[in-house]
Amino acid sequence: SPGSVAIVDESRGESLAYVTAALAADREHFRITVIEAITFALLACFDRHPIHAAAIVRNDRAVLLAGPSAVGKSTLAYLSHAAGIRVLSDDRVWVQMEPRLRIWGLPGTARLTAAALSLFPELGAAGVPVTPGSRGKVTVPLTPLSDWSGYTASQAVVCALARGGEAALERMSAVSLSTVLLSQLSPGFDRFPNRVERVVDVLTAGGGWRLTLTDDAREALPFLRRMLDETD
């Protein structure tokens, strides 16, 4: 941006940013667009492969809700949180392959559109603070649940998200799911072509799910519970 620049140097293992005083003073914007961006971009260079997915967790097993921007990942994350389901991430996770599989997330907020926000009137009634963010979204805090147990999961199943006229959940084969994930790589999630296929193959080896969403994300809640139950 004008007056500010950030650099990630994989060869030196460093991230560096020069920012204006005004940008640094905008704490929430600075944290998300600079500090988190350069930290996670560097981590992704070292066996922490980024996957464009929200993640909900039960008993150390994650359901990765994968899909392109605006499909509804953050909305499902908040919906899950409001229903008492632990959220590992609302938009992106990092996959560690060695010495064993581990899914990493950074819970704490969900970024909702105005349309999504209208689905949850209890937010306004409870006086939950929301913070204006980028791209017309607001940031909603996710209060840690009583069973909070960390930032990782050791097992995962993938669910590909789609939009349609009727909410539905169906099984997907490993091949079909892998094809969908590799065809939907968003900018920034395609930085490591030499390892993305291996990561996707590991995540989809046992097959997974396709969840079709409608304009009312609340219709998906029974399906989210079903996926969590069937990974136990």
Helices and strands as residue ranges (DSSP letters): E 5-9, E 14-18, H 21-25, H 27-30, I 31-36, H 37-43, E 49-51, E 53-58, E 61-66, H 73-82, E 86-89, E 93-96, E 102-104, E 109-112, H 114-117, H 122-125, E 131-132, E 138-141, E 152-153, E 155-163, E 168-172, H 174-183, H 193-204, E 208-213, G 217-220, H 221-230
